[in-house]
Amino acid sequence: MAMVLAFDVYGTLIDTHGVVAELEERLSSGGKGEVAQEFSRRWRDKQLEYSFRRGLMGAWADFSECTEAALEFTDRALQTGLSEADKDHLMGLYACLPAFAEVPQALEQLRRAGVTCVAFSNGGFAAVDGLLVQAGIRHCFHDIISVEEVKRFKPDPAVYALLRMRLEVAPGDCWLVSSNPFDVIGARHAGLHAVWVRRSLDAPFDPWGIEPDLTVADLVELAERLG
């Protein structure tokens, strides 16, 4: 197998803030529709924090559990008073989040160029498969590699070792593609190449002395430069 691009899913292919419109509607009934953006940001940040903490504790749980606990925390922290029905509805939306607008075009361009693409995620296999199917991009991926196989979360080195083992490629032939700096740093630390998708010009990269091999604004730029 030649060069492989291993795409992070949440935040890279799939827009984790695709729930903002629904949050505005749900929160407006309680007079707090203006905090929808902040709610979405905190929910995502806490979701990642809970996965990191579980990794350090050796207390792995499916990523959806981290997501649900983060939703509960954010509701309490912002005192938004969501009902259980609201929370169930929002968790259901997480199973059908939209892809970023340029993703289908870019993946098709890479596929036509003969680049092998895999999805590589902290999410469970079934959840990721469902997201890619509903986004209409599942056919662009050779495989889905989920951390549930090792019951660790990125950026644990065991997760990147799983990726290399499944793909049977040398570290230098495998490129991680992620919008999450912690993921890029984890991959580079494990000896892989990594692309940082800097979706916001305001987004800083962590000053760890480990830099991405390549930085792009979106996946169309990636396809143009690598495809």
C-alpha positions in Angstrom: 0.0 0.0 0.0 1.4 3.4 -0.9 0.8 6.6 1.0 -2.3 6.5 3.2 -4.2 9.5 4.6 -5.8 8.7 8.0 -8.5 11.3 8.6 -9.7 12.3 12.0 -13.5 12.5 11.9 -14.9 14.8 14.6 -13.9 18.4 13.9 -12.0 17.5 10.7 -14.5 15.8 8.4 -17.6 16.3 10.5 -18.6 19.7 11.9 -19.1 19.1 15.7 -20.8 22.6 15.9 -23.5 21.5 13.5 -25.9 21.5 16.4 -25.8 25.2 17.0 -29.0 26.0 15.2 -30.9 23.3 17.1 -29.3 24.5 20.3 -30.6 28.1 19.6 -34.1 26.7 19.1 -34.0 24.5 22.2 -32.5 27.2 24.5 -34.7 30.0 23.2 -37.7 28.6 25.0 -35.8 29.3 28.3 -34.6 32.7 27.1 -31.0 31.6 26.6 -30.8 31.2 22.9 -27.8 33.7 22.8 -25.6 31.2 24.5 -25.9 28.5 21.8 -22.4 29.1 20.4 -20.8 29.1 23.8 -22.8 25.9 24.7 -21.5 24.1 21.6 -17.9 25.2 22.3 -18.0 24.1 25.9 -19.7 20.8 25.0 -17.0 20.0 22.6 -14.2 21.0 24.9 -15.6 19.0 27.8 -16.1 16.0 25.5 -12.4 16.0 24.7 -11.4 16.7 28.3 -13.4 13.7 29.5 -11.8 11.4 26.9 -8.3 12.6 28.1 -9.2 12.1 31.7 -10.5 8.6 31.1 -7.3 7.8 29.2 -5.2 8.9 32.1 -7.3 7.0 34.6 -7.4 3.8 32.5 -11.2 4.0 32.6 -12.1 3.7 28.9 -15.7 4.2 27.9 -17.3 4.7 24.5 -16.8 8.2 23.1 -20.6 8.6 23.2 -20.5 8.4 27.0 -17.9 11.2 27.1 -20.2 13.2 24.8 -23.3 12.6 26.9 -21.5 13.4 30.2 -20.1 16.6 28.6 -23.7 17.6 27.5 -24.9 17.2 31.1 -22.0 19.2 32.5 -22.5 22.0 30.0 -26.2 22.2 30.8 -25.4 22.5 34.5 -22.5 25.0 34.0 -24.5 27.4 31.8 -27.7 26.7 33.8 -29.7 26.2 30.6 -32.3 23.9 32.1 -32.5 21.4 29.2 -35.1 18.7 29.7 -34.2 15.1 29.4 -36.1 15.1 26.1 -33.9 18.0 24.9 -30.8 16.1 25.9 -31.9 12.9 24.1 -32.7 14.9 21.0 -29.3 16.6 21.0 -27.5 13.3 21.5 -29.5 12.0 18.5 -28.3 14.9 16.4 -24.7 14.0 17.2 -25.3 10.8 15.2 -26.1 12.8 12.1 -23.8 15.8 12.3 -23.0 17.3 8.8 -19.7 17.2 7.0 -17.9 20.4 6.3 -19.0 21.8 3.0 -15.8 21.1 1.1 -15.2 17.6 2.4 -17.1 15.6 -0.3 -15.4 17.4 -3.2 -11.9 17.0 -1.7 -12.3 13.3 -0.8 -13.5 12.6 -4.4 -10.5 14.4 -5.8 -8.2 12.3 -3.6 -10.0 9.1 -4.5 -9.7 9.8 -8.2 -6.0 10.5 -7.7 -5.6 7.0 -6.2 -4.9 8.1 -2.6 -5.9 5.6 0.0 -8.0 7.2 2.7 -9.1 5.7 6.0 -11.2 7.2 8.8 -9.3 7.2 12.2 -11.4 8.2 15.2 -11.9 8.3 18.9 -15.5 7.4 18.0 -16.8 3.9 18.0 -16.9 2.1 14.6 -20.7 2.0 14.3 -21.1 5.7 15.2 -18.4 6.8 12.7 -19.7 4.5 10.0 -23.2 6.0 10.5 -21.8 9.6 10.3 -19.9 8.9 7.1 -22.9 7.2 5.5 -25.3 10.0 6.3 -22.8 12.5 5.0 -22.5 10.6 1.7 -18.8 10.1 2.0 -18.5 6.5 3.3 -17.5 5.2 -0.2 -14.4 7.4 -0.1 -12.8 5.4 2.7 -10.9 2.2 2.5 -11.5 1.4 6.1 -12.6 2.8 9.5 -10.1 2.4 12.4 -11.6 3.1 15.8 -9.9 3.4 19.1 -12.4 0.9 20.6 -10.0 -1.8 19.3 -7.4 -0.8 21.9 -9.7 1.0 24.4 -7.6 4.0 24.6 -8.1 7.5 23.3 -5.9 9.8 21.1 -3.2 11.0 21.7 -2.2 7.7 23.5 0.7 6.2 21.5 -1.1 2.8 21.5 -3.8 4.4 19.2 -1.3 5.4 16.5 0.4 2.0 16.9 -3.0 0.5 16.1 -3.2 2.6 13.0 0.2 1.4 11.7 -0.6 -2.2 12.5 -3.9 -2.2 10.7 -2.5 -0.5 7.6 0.7 -2.4 7.6 2.7 0.6 6.4 5.9 2.2 7.6 5.3 5.2 9.8 6.7 7.5 7.2 4.1 6.3 4.6 1.1 7.2 6.9 -0.2 10.7 7.2 -2.6 11.8 9.9 -5.0 14.6 8.8 -6.6 16.4 11.7 -7.9 19.8 12.8 -7.1 19.0 16.4 -3.5 20.1 17.4 -3.4 17.4 20.2 -4.0 14.7 17.5 -1.3 16.2 15.2 1.2 16.3 18.0 0.3 12.8 19.1 0.9 11.4 15.6 4.2 13.3 15.1 5.4 12.0 18.5 4.5 8.5 17.4 6.6 8.9 14.2 3.9 9.6 11.7 3.6 12.5 9.3 0.7 14.8 10.1 -1.3 17.5 8.4 -3.0 20.2 10.5 -6.3 21.5 9.0 -6.4 25.0 10.4 -10.1 25.7 9.9 -9.9 29.1 11.7 -7.2 31.7 11.2 -7.6 32.5 14.9 -6.7 29.0 16.0 -3.2 28.7 17.6 -1.1 25.6 17.5 0.1 24.2 20.8 3.7 25.4 21.5 5.2 22.0 22.2 8.1 22.2 19.9 6.4 19.6 17.6 5.0 21.0 14.4 2.8 19.6 11.6 4.5 18.6 8.4 1.9 20.5 6.5 -0.8 23.1 7.4 -3.8 23.7 5.2 -6.9 25.8 5.5 -9.3 23.0 4.4 -9.4 19.7 2.6 -9.6 21.2 -0.8 -6.2 22.7 -0.3 -5.0 19.3 1.0 -6.2 17.6 -2.1 -4.6 20.1 -4.4 -1.2 19.8 -2.6 -1.2 16.0 -2.1 -3.6 14.7 -4.7 
